[in-house]
């Protein structure tokens, strides 16, 4: 069976495993992978608007609002009025959010060490270089997990299904 493996399959297999394990590790912090990704993006671009963050993450803005609401309720993120446009919120980490980022960093380092435990330091560096080349060639946004695009797609599909049901329910004759 070993000979039947391709690089693409192994990337998918290890990637899926890594994402699942990282989610399990984040659960100890009572965070999900999307929460960690949103916190990371805000930490990287403090003051970013919700609209700009949604575009960066390629996520449906309404889905991002839910995630930011959850993070704000936990005291990790705060919305501030944008200095130039009162209709726009800028996003910032709170002190508690910065502390959470430190905890996420520790979890991520432990996760990386566990996942790559069979590799030498040099092999890890080579793997990172090779994967970065693949990611760049595929047009992936650095630092943004492509799973956010899927979150947006799921929400868009769900919204379309609801709209379709609503339009069909209005056109059907009523029951007798």
C-alpha positions in Angstrom: 0.0 0.0 0.0 2.9 2.4 0.7 3.8 2.6 -3.0 0.3 3.7 -3.9 0.6 7.0 -2.0 1.0 10.2 -3.8 2.3 13.5 -2.5 -1.1 15.1 -2.9 -2.8 12.3 -1.0 -0.2 12.4 1.8 -0.6 16.2 2.1 -4.3 15.8 2.4 -4.0 12.9 4.9 -1.4 14.7 7.1 -3.2 18.0 6.7 -6.6 16.6 7.8 -4.9 14.8 10.7 -3.0 17.9 11.7 -6.2 20.1 11.6 -8.1 17.6 13.7 -5.4 17.2 16.3 -4.9 21.0 16.5 -8.6 21.5 17.1 -8.5 18.9 19.9 -5.6 20.8 21.5 -7.4 24.1 21.2 -10.4 22.6 22.9 -8.4 22.7 26.1 -8.5 26.5 25.7 -12.2 26.4 24.9 -11.4 27.7 21.4 -12.1 26.4 18.0 -9.8 26.5 15.0 -11.8 29.3 13.4 -11.6 31.3 16.7 -7.8 30.9 16.7 -7.6 31.9 13.1 -9.6 35.1 13.7 -7.6 36.0 16.7 -4.4 35.4 14.8 -5.5 37.6 11.9 -6.6 40.4 14.3 -3.3 40.2 16.1 -1.4 40.5 12.8 -3.5 43.5 11.7 -4.8 45.3 14.7 -7.5 47.8 13.8 -8.6 45.9 10.7 -12.3 46.4 9.9 -14.7 43.4 10.0 -15.2 43.8 6.2 -11.5 43.7 5.5 -11.0 40.7 7.8 -13.8 38.8 6.1 -12.2 39.5 2.7 -8.7 38.4 4.0 -10.1 35.2 5.4 -12.4 34.7 2.4 -15.3 34.1 4.8 -18.9 35.2 4.5 -19.2 38.4 6.6 -22.2 37.2 8.4 -20.2 34.1 9.5 -17.4 36.3 10.7 -19.8 38.4 12.7 -20.8 35.3 14.6 -17.2 34.4 15.4 -16.3 37.9 16.4 -19.5 38.1 18.6 -18.3 34.9 20.4 -14.8 36.2 20.9 -16.2 39.5 22.1 -18.5 37.8 24.6 -15.4 36.0 26.0 -13.6 39.3 26.4 -10.9 38.4 23.8 -11.8 41.0 21.1 -13.2 44.4 21.1 -15.0 46.4 18.4 -14.2 50.1 18.2 -15.7 52.7 16.0 -13.5 53.3 12.9 -11.9 56.7 13.2 -12.9 57.7 9.6 -16.2 55.8 9.1 -18.8 55.5 11.9 -20.5 52.6 10.0 -17.4 50.5 10.3 -16.0 48.6 13.3 -12.3 48.1 13.8 -11.2 45.0 15.6 -8.6 44.8 18.4 -7.4 42.1 20.8 -8.0 42.9 24.5 -5.4 42.1 27.1 -7.2 38.8 27.6 -7.1 38.2 23.8 -3.3 38.8 23.8 -3.0 36.4 26.6 -5.0 33.9 24.6 -2.7 34.4 21.6 0.2 33.4 23.9 -1.6 30.3 24.9 -2.5 29.5 21.3 1.2 30.0 20.4 2.2 27.5 23.1 -0.4 25.0 21.8 0.7 25.5 18.2 4.4 24.9 19.1 3.6 21.7 21.0 1.4 20.6 18.1 4.2 21.3 15.6 6.7 19.4 17.8 4.3 16.4 18.2 3.4 16.3 14.5 7.0 16.6 13.2 8.6 14.6 16.0 10.1 12.1 13.6 12.0 14.8 11.6 15.3 16.4 12.4 15.6 20.2 12.6 17.0 20.3 9.1 14.3 18.1 7.7 11.6 20.3 9.3 13.2 23.4 7.8 13.3 21.7 4.4 9.7 20.5 4.7 8.5 24.1 5.6 10.4 25.4 2.5 8.9 22.8 0.2 5.4 23.3 1.5 5.7 27.1 1.3 6.7 26.8 -2.4 3.6 24.6 -3.0 1.4 27.0 -1.1 2.8 30.0 -3.1 2.4 28.3 -6.4 -1.2 27.4 -5.5 -2.0 31.0 -4.7 -2.8 30.3 -1.0 -2.9 33.4 1.2 0.0 33.3 3.7 -1.1 32.7 7.2 -4.7 32.1 6.3 -6.1 28.5 6.6 -8.1 27.7 3.5 -10.8 26.2 5.8 -12.2 29.7 6.2 -13.2 29.6 2.6 -15.1 26.4 3.3 -16.9 28.1 6.3 -18.0 30.8 4.0 -19.1 28.3 1.3 -21.1 26.3 3.9 -22.9 29.5 5.1 -23.5 30.6 1.5 -25.0 27.2 0.6 -27.2 27.2 3.7 -28.4 30.8 2.9 -29.2 29.8 -0.7 -31.1 26.7 0.5 -33.2 28.8 2.9 -33.9 31.4 0.3 -34.9 28.7 -2.2 -37.3 27.0 0.3 -38.8 30.4 1.1 -39.4 31.2 -2.6 -40.9 27.8 -3.2 -43.1 27.9 -0.2 -44.6 31.1 -1.3 -45.5 29.7 -4.8 -47.2 26.5 -3.7 -50.9 26.2 -3.2 -51.9 26.1 0.4 -53.1 22.8 1.9 -56.8 22.0 1.8 
